[in-house]
Amino acid sequence: MTANPTDTPLRTQEEIAARVKALESVLIEKGVVTTKAVDRLVEVYENEVGPQLGAKVVAKAWTDPEFKERLLSTTA
């Protein structure tokens, strides 16, 4: 593996998935979270917080010139 700019080793998707599963298992086993809570957090990220928000902003900017202008004026 090569190092990234922060000197943290890059990991494969399989390694990341294994680590996430291990952390999830420990948190559930210790009673920190429930499976239902983990599922809800994943659902929130995938549907409410994740890339869909960016896609909605872009789509709105494409179809609403005034929104696009406001958006661009706040990022400049």
N, C-alpha and C positions, 0 to 999 in steps of 0.2 A: 504494500500500500504506500502511496505517496502522501506527503504531508500537505495540508492546505495552508493558507497564509497565517492561520492562528496556531499552527503546529499540532492541530488535532488530527489524528489519523482518519482518513476517509474510510467509511464503512460501506459494505454492500447492502442492498435492500434486504437480503436474507439476514445479515448480522443485525441490522436495525430492527427488523421484525422480531427476531429472537430476543433481543434486549427488551423491547416493548412488552412482549408476552411475559417475560420473566418478571419485570417490574409490576405488571398488572397482576400476576399471580400472587406475588408477595403482598401487594397492597390489599388484595381481596382476602388472602389468608390471614393477615393481621387485623382485618376488620376496619381498615382505613376507608375503603370504598366497597361498594357492592358491584356485582356484574351489571346490574341495571343502571347504576350511576355511570359506570364506564361507557356503557352503550349510549346513554343519553348525551354524555360529553362528546362522544364521537359524532353522534347525529347532529348536535348543535354546531360543531366545527364544520362538518361536511355541508350542512344546509343553511346555516345562518351566519357563520363567521368566516368561512373559508373563501376560496376563490370566486364563489358565486357573487359575492358583494362587488368585487372588482368588475366582473362581467356585467352586472346590472348598471354600474356607473358608466361603463363604456357604451352600453346599449342606449342608455338615456342620453348620453352626450351625442350619439349619432343621430338621434331622433328629435332632440330638443336643442336648437341652436342657442337659446338663452341660457340653458343649463350648462352647455359646453363653455360658453363665454365666462360664466361665473366660476366654473370649475378651473378653467385655465387661469383666470385672474387670481385665484387663491393659491395656485401652485407656483406662480412666477415670483 
